[in-house]
Amino acid sequence: MNPSVTSEPESEHLDVVIVGAGLSGIGAAYRLQTECPTRSYAVFEARQAMGGTWDLFRYPGVRSDSDMFTLGYAFRPWREEKRLADGASIRRYIEETAREHGIDRRIRFRTKVVGADWSTATARWTLTVEETDEHGRRAHRTVTCNFLYSCAGYYDYDRGHAPEFPAADSFAGTVVHPQFWPEDLDYAGKRVVVIGSGATAVTLVPSMAAEAAHVTMLQRSPAWISPVPTRDGTADRLRSLLPARPAHRLIRAKNILLGVGFYEFCRRRPEAARRLLTNVSLRILKDAQMVKEHFTPRYNPWDQRLCAIPDADLFKVIKKGAADVVTDHIDSFVPEGIRLRSGRVLRADVVVTATGLQLLPFGGITLHVDGQPVTLADQFLWRGAMLTRVPNFAVCIGYTNASWTLRADLTHRLVCKVLNHMHRRDLAAVVPYSDRPLTERPLLDLTAGYVQRSIDAFPRQGQRGPWRIRQNYLLEAATTVRAGLRTLQTTPRSAVTSPPTAAQPSPAGAAR
């Protein structure tokens, strides 16, 4: 073991442990203390601040690509003006929500869950947690809990996707990855090349163009981009006429309907959707060749997530000449910039590799059941929340075609329903099962590179019923929380041996 890491004996037991203090984790904590008020719980957060993704990403212009009336919580109205909020505003919203409901007092910062071992005999999880003090010293200890809920998302916070570019070391300028943005990076008056075409790239280009000499977005192939107004006029009117909560409910319902409707339109009538998005780009850019070459993808809308640009900011900086888009492949880096396959050299002082994210299932927690490792890829996900073969464990996975929080909140409420069901029936454990064979389908049904690179490490969804994620909030809102729990195998508390005392952890709780 690393000499900077020490081990301590098990010290406490909790009813529920929530992993992650981001948007999902704070929402989960609110639902848990509201709908299951007798349960003891804590939120374990590996970082030293809450906010999750919105605390990690600090690159220029970082913002949501979902409207805040649906990305925000159903129970706490979004009161700011912009529908697509910047990262600082979202962090502030999460922090204020946590303080307002006393959740901040339940968060253990710098506490990372590295392993989780389920014991059938005692019907408990023994968690191996790594705690880091303000001096960077780490200590391992164990904590037991009855139910483990991972709200850590599926991004790897320690690694971004960083492909190896030929001769990258020869570049005389600065190379940065958006996930690890240097606070002291000075790009004012410099030439910048942003590699990528996804949400991060289309955010960076107009943000950096305000100070840089020129910004080029270098993409291998185009992505679908949709301008959206910064302000929601209907929302502004409703908030001026109604109290905050009724207005929030109406705005949220309106945006959910519009989002679901547009997604279904894209999936059912892809050619019409292509024409619509292409015509919007053409109307703003007024350059048919540019739209055809740089903003008309080969794939259909919503085969990959749509990129939203507030008030068409990307298109506007291109029209002004402050930025441009190049569609080509990288041949190699050279001292003065990047040489393309076409032979052209893009001169640059700063290169930003907005090349995507690395996925990591559920915070990277290593799961064991009765000492046996759990292979996530062999499991199916029940109602998008619980895994076969893994008792008393749930994961929070948001939508890929709508605001993450819409599905996250359904999962929080489902977990509370399961916990209350266990309490009423005096159950020690529950685990989902299927009485018929299931056909494997990928958990995330997107063709995006960052998904395809890692999806084989994730659990599967099935082809029917509670094993399928429908990517339709209206359908799932009507079924997820109201659904029966007949597909859960149960273990009555009377069948469980007495759990070990806090001072005597079971062998399954040994630090690894």
N, C-alpha and C positions, 0 to 999 in steps of 0.2 A: 504493500500500500504506500502511496505517496507520503513522505514524512510530514508534509504540511497538512495532512488529513488525519484527524483523530476520530475515535469512535466512542460514543457514549451509550449507556443502557437506555432501553425504552423508557419513556417518561410519561406518556399520556395516551388516552383513548378518546376518540371522537366518534360521534354517530356518522358524520359525513365529512369527507375531505374534498374540497373543490380545488382543482389544479388550474392555476392561471388567474390573474387579476386584470385581465383585459376587458373589452366590451362584453364578452360572453360571461366571464367569471363573475363580474359584478352583477349582471342580470340574473345569473343562477343564484347568487347569494340572496338577492332580493326575493326571488320566488321561494326559495327554501325557508327563509325566516318568516315570510308572509303565510305560506300555505302549510308549512310543517314547523310551527313555532316551537315545538318541544324538543326538536333535534339540536344537539350540539354540533357545531361545525367550525371549520377554519378554512381560509383560502391560502394555499401555498403558492407563492409567486417567486420564481427563480431570479427575477431581476430586482433592482432596488427601488422600483417605482411601478405604480399601476399604469395601465393603458395598453399593455400588450403591443400589438402591431403599431399603434399610434404613438407609443413611446419609443419604439425601436427606430422607426423611419424618420429621419430628420433632414432629408434632402430638400432643396428649394422647391417650394410650391406644393409639398406633399398634402394630399387632400383625399376626401372620399370620392368614389366614383358611383356611389349610390346616394339617393336623396336622404337627408337627415331625418325626415319625417317618418321614414321606414327603417333607416339604419339606427336611429335613436330608439329608446325604450318606449314601449306602449304605455308604461305607467308614469313616465316623466316627459312632459312635452318639450320638444325642441323649440327654444324661444329666440334663437338668433335669426338673422335675416337670410343668410345664404343657404340655399338648398344643398349645395355641395360644399361641405365645410373643410377648412384647412385642418391639418393635424393638431395644431395647438388648441384649436377650439374643441376638437373631439376629445383630446386629453382632459381639458378643463371640464367638459360635460361629464366624463366618466368619474373624475375626482369629486365633483360636486354631488353627483348621485351617490357615491359611496359615503361621503360625509353626511349627507342629508338623512341617510337611512342607517347610519351607524355601522356600515359594512367595513369601513376603513379600520375599525378596531379589531376586526376578525382576520386581517391580512397578515401573514408572516412573510415579510420580504426576505430576499436572498435565501430562500428555502426551496430547493429543487428536489422534486421526487424523481429518484433515479431507478428505483425498483419497487415492484409491488407483488407480494406473495399472498395468494389466497389459501386459507386452510379450510377444507371442508369440515374437519373435526370440530373446529371452534367457530366456524362461520364468520371469520374476520379476515380483513386485509392487514398484513404487516408491511408498512411502507418503509423503505430505506430512503431517508432524506439527507441531502447534503446542504448544510448551513454554512454560509460565508459571512464572516464578520467584516467590520469596516476596514480592517487591515489586510483583507484578502485571505485570512486563515480559514481553512475549511474543516468542518467536523461532520462525521456521520452519526446519525442516531436513528432509532426506529420509533414509529408511531403506529398505533393500530386504529382501524376504523371499521365500521360496519358496511359502509358504502363509499365507493370511490367514483368521482365524477370528473372526467378530464375536460376542461374548457381551455386547453392550450392551443387549439386550432391545429393546423397542419403545416405551418411554415417552420423551417429550420432557422432559428434566430441566430445561430452561430455561423452559418454558412449560406452564402447566396450561390446561385448558379454562375460559375465563372469558367467559361470555355477557354481552352488554351489557344491563343492566337499566335501564328507563326511570327517569330522575331519580335515579340512584344518587348523584350529587354532592350531592343535597339532604339525604342522611342525616346526622344529627348525630353518630352513633356511629362505631364502628370496623368496617371490613370487612377480613377476612383470607381468604386462600386456604390450604387445608391444606398444599399443596406448599411454601409459603414461610412457614411459621409463625414469627411474631416471638417471640424468646426472652423478651422482656420483657412480653408480653401479660398483662395482669391482668384476669381475668374473674370474680374472686371476688365474690359478692354481686350480680352483674349479670344482666340478662336477655339470653339468647343465643338467636338463631335460626340453626339449621343448615339450609342449603338443600341438599337432596339426599336420596337414599334408598338409595344403594349402600353398599359395604363401609366407605368412609371415614365416611359420615354415621352409620351404626349403631354405629361405634366411638366417634366423638366424643361423641355424645349422652350415654351413661352415664358416660363419663369426665369430661366437663365438669359434669355434674349434681351431682357430689360437692362442687363449690365454688360453682357459679353459683346465683343466686337461683332461676332457672327456665330450662329449655332446651326449645325447640320444634323439632321436626324438620319442616320444610316440604317436602313432596314434591308433584310434579305427578301422580305415579301410584305405587302401591305396588310393592315388590319382594318376592320370596320370601325369607323369613328362617327360619333353622333354628337353634334352640338346640342347643348341644352341651356336654357336661360339660367343665369345665376340666381335670380329671384323667382319665386313661384307666386305669380300674380293672384291666383285663386287663394292660395294660403294667406297672403297678405290681407286680402279682403275678409276672409273668414276670421282671422285673428283680430281684425279691427272691429268686428261685429259681435264676437262671442267670447266668453271666458276661455282661458287657456286650454283646459282639459277637453271641453266639447269641441273646440276648434281643432285641437290636435287629433281627436278621433276621426273627425270628418276629413281632414287633410290626409291623414294616414290611409283611410279607406279609399279615398280618391286615387292616391298614388299607387296603392296596391292594385287596384282595378286596372289602371293604365299600364302598369308594369307587366302584369299577367297578360293583359290583352295584347300588348305589343310583342311579347315573347311568343305567344301562340300564333300571332299573325306571321312572324318570321319563320316559325317552324312549319306552319301549314302552307304558306305561300311564299317560299323563299325567293322566287324570281321577282315577285312584286316588291318584296322587302329590299332586294338588291337595287331595284330601280328607284325606290323611295330614298334610300340612303345616298345613292349616287347622285340623284338630282339635288338633294340638300347640299352636298359638297360642291356641286357644280354651280349652284346658285350663289354660293358665298365666294368661291375661288375664281369663278368665271374663266376657267382654263380647262377645256375638255381633255387635252392631252395630259395635263398634270393629274387630273382626277383619274383618268384611265390607267396611267402608269404607276401612280403612288398611292391611290386611295380606293382602289377596286380590288379587293382580295379574291383569291381563287375559291376560298371556302364560302359557305352560305352564312348569313347573319345568325349569330348565336350558336354556330358550331364551336366558336370560341367566344369568350366574354366580350361584349361590346365596350369600346372605350368611349367614355363621355368627356367632352371638352366644354367647360363652362363659357357661355357667350362666344363660342367658336374661337377661343383665344389662340389655339394653334394655327388655325387658318388665317387669322388676322396678322400674326407676326410673319407668316410666309408671304402674305400679300404686301406687307410693308418692306420686305426684303431683309428683315432682321434674321430670318431663318430660312432654311430650305430643306427639302427631303431628297435623299438619294436612295434609289433601290438598286442594290448590287451586292455582291459577295466580297468578303475580305480576302485578299491574296496574302498580304502580310503587313505588319507594321514596318515603318521606316523611320529614321530619326525625325523627319519633319511631319510625320502623321501616319496616314493609312493608305496603302496602295490597294486598289480594287482590282478585281479580275479583268475589268475593262481596260486596265492600265492607268486609269486616272488616279491621281494622288490627292487625297483630302488633307490639306494642311491643318494642323491642330496644335494648340498649346496644352489643351486639356481633353482627355478622352474619358467619357462616362460610359461604363459598361452596364447599361440597363438591360442585361441579357436574361433576366428572369430570376425566379425564386427556386429554392430547393425545398422539396416537401419532406416532412418528417412526421410520421404518424403519432399524433397525440402526445407531443412533447418529448418523444423518445423514451417514454417509460418502458422498462423491461417487465413484462408480465409473466408470472408463474402461477399455476394452479396446482396445489399439492406437490410442489417441487418440480413440476414439469413446465418447460417453457411453452408459451403460447405463440404459435405462428399466426400472426394477424391475417395474412393472406389466405389462410385456410378457413377463416370464420366468415359468417354472414351477419349483416347488421339488421337488427329488428327495429322497425319504425325509425330508422336513421339514428338510433340511440344506443342500443344494447347489443352485445356480441354473443353469439353462440359460444358455448363452452366456458364462458367467463362470468361467474355469478357476481351479482351486486356491483356491477361496473357499467358506467355509461359514458358516452362521448358526445361532445357538442360539435356538430358539423352544420354549417350554414348553407344557404343556397348558392349555387353558382350562377343563377340567372336572375337573381334579385338580391335585395339587401340580406346580408348574412344574419342579421338580428331577427328577421321574421321567423326563420326556421329555428334559430337558437332558442327563442322564447317558447316555441312549441315544445322543444326538447326539455327545457327547464320545467315546464308544467307537467310534461309526461313523467319525468323523474319524480316530481313531487307526488303525482298520482300513484306511482309504484311504491314509493316510501309509505304513503298513507295506507295503501292496500296491505303492505306487509305489517304495519302496526295494528290495523284492525283485525287481521287474521292471525296475529302472533307468529309471523313467519321469520325465519332466520335468514333465508336466502331465496333468491329467484334468479332464473336464467332462461333466456328464450330458447325455444326449440321448434323445429318444423317436423310435422308428422309425414311430410311428403318430400321427395327430392327437390332440390332447388337448382335452377339453372343460373350459372354465374354470370353476372354483369358487372362492369367496372363501377366502383363507388362514385367516381366523378366522371360524368359522361361528356367530357370536353376533349377536343383535339389539340388544345394548346400544348406546346412543348413542355412547359413546366409540369403539367399533369402527366403526360405520357412518359416522362423520364422516370417517374417514381411511383406510378399508380399500382404497380405489381406488389408493392410492399404493404398495401392497404387491404382492409377487409373488403368483401364483396357485397353487392346488393343482389337480391333475387329478382325473379321475373314477375312476381305477383304479390298481392296483398300487403301484409305488414313488412315484407322483406324488400319492398321497392320504394325508392324515394322518387316521388312524382314530379319534383321541381315545379309544383303548382301550389302556391300558398292557399288559395281558396279551397282546393280539394283537401289539402292536409289539415287546414284549420278545422274543417268539418269532421275529420276522422281521427286525427292523432290523439287528442286529449280525451275525446269521447269514446274511443275504442275500448273494447273489452281486453282483459288480460289473460285470456284462456291459453294463449301460446307461451305462457311462462310456466316453467317447471318450478315447483315450490318445495322448500324444506321447512317443516314446522320447527319452532324453537325447541320443542320438547325432544327433538331428535339430535340435538347438538350437545356435545359435552361442554362442561364449564370452561370458559376461556381462561387462559393464563392470567395471572396478576400482572400489573404494570411492571413490577420488578423482576418478573420471570418470563421473558419473552419465549415464545415457542421456537423450535428449531427453524421453522419457515421464516422467522423474522431475523435470522442472522444476517449481519451486514455483508454485502457482497462487494 
